[in-house]
Amino acid sequence: MTTALRRISFIVIIAVIWEATSRLSGLPDFMFPSLIQVFETLYNGILNGQILVAIGKSLSRLLIGFSIAIVLGLLMGYLIWRYKWVEDTLGFLVTALQSIPSIVWFPLAIIWFGLNDMAILFIVTIGATWTMTTSATSGFKNVPQLYQRVAKTFGSTGFHFIRTVILPASVPQLLSGLRIAWAFSWRALMAGELLGAGGGLGQLLETGRSLGQMDLVISVMIMIAVIGTIIDQIVFTRLERSVQTKWGVT
């Protein structure tokens, strides 16, 4: 309760400072809109469906791209952990590619797929794949050898060994990787939509910029922050607490 009260109080203070600055600065509304104007635009956008449609498009792209990234990351992470020659080749490449911002791939995506949803999905997938691969590899490598020896002593091999030993033991690390990979994919999605086409919250940001409607830009930014906070706090935080409780960390 204390934490929630502190957060609400902090947000209220920021809102008061923003409103006072907007009214006293003398800047025009298109440069520094008041919060009242921003929330009116946000309310109207939700009411007429403009923002809700954009949210639906963005979340659908995120779900598809992030799901692909999880599958690719787990697969490559397993191969890098399992085979030394894959670690020396693919593992080295993944480390190098992880340092490249996902938006840098956008020109290639446009050339390969065109200025459409496929290009944005490619950026979203790229944004999360390398992080997920690195986290999966680290998680698999950190499985205690004792667990592996005991399982093999009881005859566990192949897919049964992976399903019953490797994956459960690496869940804490995989969950942390999922959280980081989601953040990267969410940012990549916004950047891709901002530069691309096809609707979505990022495209709505670009529309507000081109029309000089900073109240629309800020209202979309608020929605992006709210969605990100909800997913992080409700989904990933609860999953982490559940895993920590199960593993006896808390």
C-alpha positions in Angstrom: 0.0 0.0 0.0 2.9 2.3 0.9 4.6 1.7 -2.5 1.3 2.3 -4.4 0.8 5.6 -2.5 4.3 6.7 -3.2 3.9 6.0 -6.9 0.6 7.8 -7.1 1.9 10.8 -5.2 4.9 11.0 -7.5 2.8 10.9 -10.6 0.5 13.6 -9.2 3.5 15.8 -8.5 4.8 15.4 -12.0 1.3 16.1 -13.4 1.1 19.3 -11.4 4.5 20.5 -12.5 3.7 19.7 -16.1 0.3 21.6 -16.0 1.9 24.6 -14.2 4.8 24.7 -16.7 2.4 24.5 -19.7 0.3 27.4 -18.4 3.1 29.6 -17.3 5.7 29.0 -20.0 3.8 30.9 -22.7 4.6 28.2 -25.3 1.9 27.4 -27.9 -0.3 24.3 -27.3 1.2 22.5 -30.3 4.6 22.6 -28.6 3.7 22.1 -25.0 0.0 21.0 -24.5 -1.6 21.0 -21.1 -2.4 17.7 -19.5 -6.1 18.5 -19.7 -5.8 18.8 -23.5 -3.8 15.6 -23.6 -6.3 13.6 -21.6 -9.1 15.0 -23.7 -7.4 13.7 -26.8 -6.7 10.4 -25.2 -10.4 10.1 -24.1 -11.7 11.0 -27.6 -9.2 8.6 -29.2 -10.4 5.7 -27.0 -14.0 6.7 -27.5 -13.9 6.8 -31.3 -11.8 3.7 -31.5 -8.7 5.2 -33.0 -6.3 4.4 -30.2 -7.9 1.0 -29.4 -7.5 -0.1 -33.1 -3.9 1.0 -33.0 -3.3 -0.9 -29.7 -4.8 -4.0 -31.2 -2.6 -3.9 -34.3 0.5 -3.2 -32.2 -0.2 -6.0 -29.7 -0.9 -8.5 -32.5 2.4 -7.8 -34.2 4.2 -8.0 -30.8 2.6 -11.4 -30.0 3.5 -12.9 -33.4 7.1 -11.5 -33.5 7.8 -12.3 -29.8 6.5 -15.8 -30.2 8.8 -16.5 -33.1 11.7 -15.0 -31.2 11.1 -17.3 -28.2 11.1 -20.4 -30.4 14.2 -19.3 -32.3 16.0 -18.2 -29.2 15.3 -21.5 -27.3 16.3 -23.5 -30.4 19.6 -21.7 -31.0 20.3 -21.5 -27.2 19.9 -25.3 -27.0 22.2 -25.9 -30.0 24.9 -23.5 -28.7 24.7 -25.3 -25.3 24.7 -28.8 -26.7 27.4 -28.6 -29.4 30.8 -27.0 -29.0 31.2 -26.3 -32.7 27.9 -24.4 -32.8 29.0 -22.3 -29.8 32.2 -21.4 -31.6 30.4 -20.4 -34.8 26.7 -19.5 -34.2 27.4 -18.4 -30.6 30.0 -16.0 -31.7 27.7 -14.6 -34.4 24.8 -14.1 -32.0 27.1 -12.2 -29.6 28.1 -9.9 -32.4 24.6 -9.4 -33.7 23.3 -8.6 -30.2 25.2 -5.4 -30.2 23.4 -4.1 -33.3 20.3 -2.1 -32.6 17.2 -3.8 -34.1 16.1 -0.6 -35.9 19.4 -0.8 -37.9 17.9 -3.8 -39.7 14.9 -1.8 -40.9 16.4 -0.7 -44.3 17.2 -4.3 -45.1 13.7 -5.3 -44.0 12.2 -2.8 -46.4 14.3 -4.1 -49.2 13.5 -7.7 -48.5 9.8 -7.5 -47.5 8.7 -4.0 -48.6 7.1 -1.3 -46.4 4.5 -3.6 -44.8 3.7 -5.7 -41.8 6.4 -8.3 -42.6 9.1 -5.7 -42.3 7.8 -4.7 -38.9 7.5 -8.3 -37.7 11.0 -8.9 -38.8 12.3 -6.0 -36.7 10.3 -7.2 -33.7 11.6 -10.7 -34.1 15.2 -9.6 -34.5 14.8 -7.3 -31.4 14.1 -10.2 -29.1 15.8 -13.2 -30.7 19.4 -12.5 -29.8 18.6 -11.7 -26.2 16.5 -14.8 -25.9 19.2 -16.9 -27.4 21.9 -15.6 -25.0 19.6 -16.0 -22.0 18.6 -19.6 -23.0 22.3 -20.5 -23.6 23.3 -19.1 -20.2 20.3 -20.8 -18.5 21.1 -24.2 -20.0 24.8 -23.9 -19.1 24.0 -23.1 -15.5 22.0 -26.2 -14.8 23.8 -28.0 -12.0 25.9 -31.0 -13.1 24.5 -32.9 -10.1 21.0 -32.7 -11.6 22.2 -33.9 -14.9 24.2 -36.8 -13.5 21.3 -38.0 -11.3 18.9 -37.9 -14.2 21.2 -39.8 -16.5 21.8 -42.3 -13.8 18.1 -43.0 -13.8 18.1 -43.4 -17.5 16.8 -40.1 -18.6 18.1 -39.2 -22.1 17.1 -37.2 -25.2 13.9 -35.2 -25.2 12.9 -36.6 -21.8 16.1 -35.3 -20.3 15.6 -31.8 -21.8 11.9 -31.7 -20.7 12.3 -32.9 -17.2 15.7 -31.6 -16.2 17.2 -28.9 -18.4 14.1 -26.8 -19.0 12.8 -26.8 -15.4 16.2 -26.1 -13.9 16.8 -23.1 -16.3 13.3 -21.5 -15.8 14.5 -18.6 -13.6 17.1 -17.6 -16.1 14.7 -18.1 -19.0 12.1 -15.9 -17.3 14.6 -13.1 -16.9 15.6 -13.5 -20.6 11.9 -13.3 -21.6 11.4 -10.1 -19.6 14.4 -8.4 -21.3 13.6 -9.8 -24.7 10.0 -8.5 -24.4 11.3 -5.0 -23.6 13.6 -5.1 -26.6 10.8 -6.3 -28.9 8.4 -3.7 -27.6 10.8 -0.9 -28.3 11.6 -2.4 -31.8 7.9 -2.5 -32.5 7.4 1.2 -31.7 10.5 2.1 -33.8 9.4 0.0 -36.7 5.8 1.3 -36.7 7.1 4.9 -36.4 9.2 4.5 -39.5 6.9 2.1 -41.4 3.2 1.9 -42.2 0.2 -0.1 -41.5 -1.2 1.5 -38.4 -0.3 0.8 -34.8 0.7 3.0 -32.0 4.0 4.0 -33.6 2.2 5.1 -36.8 -0.2 7.1 -34.7 2.8 8.9 -33.1 4.1 9.7 -36.6 0.6 11.0 -37.6 0.6 13.3 -34.5 4.0 14.6 -35.4 3.2 15.3 -39.0 0.0 17.1 -38.1 1.7 19.1 -35.3 -0.7 17.5 -32.7 1.6 17.1 -29.7 -1.4 16.3 -27.5 -1.9 13.2 -29.7 1.8 12.3 -29.5 1.9 12.6 -25.7 -1.4 10.6 -25.3 0.0 7.8 -27.4 3.2 7.9 -25.3 1.1 7.6 -22.2 -0.7 4.5 -23.6 2.7 2.9 -24.6 4.0 3.4 -21.0 0.7 2.1 -19.5 0.7 -1.0 -21.6 4.4 -1.7 -20.9 3.9 -1.2 -17.2 0.9 -3.5 -17.1 2.6 -6.3 -19.0 5.8 -6.0 -16.9 4.0 -5.8 -13.5 1.1 -8.2 -14.1 2.7 -10.8 -16.3 6.5 -10.9 -15.7 6.6 -9.8 -12.1 4.0 -12.3 -11.0 5.8 -15.1 -12.9 9.1 -14.2 -11.3 7.5 -14.2 -7.8 5.9 -17.6 -8.6 9.1 -19.1 -9.7 11.0 -17.6 -6.8 8.5 -19.1 -4.4 8.6 -22.5 -6.0 12.4 -22.5 -5.9 12.5 -21.4 -2.3 14.2 -18.1 -3.1 11.6 -16.1 -1.2 
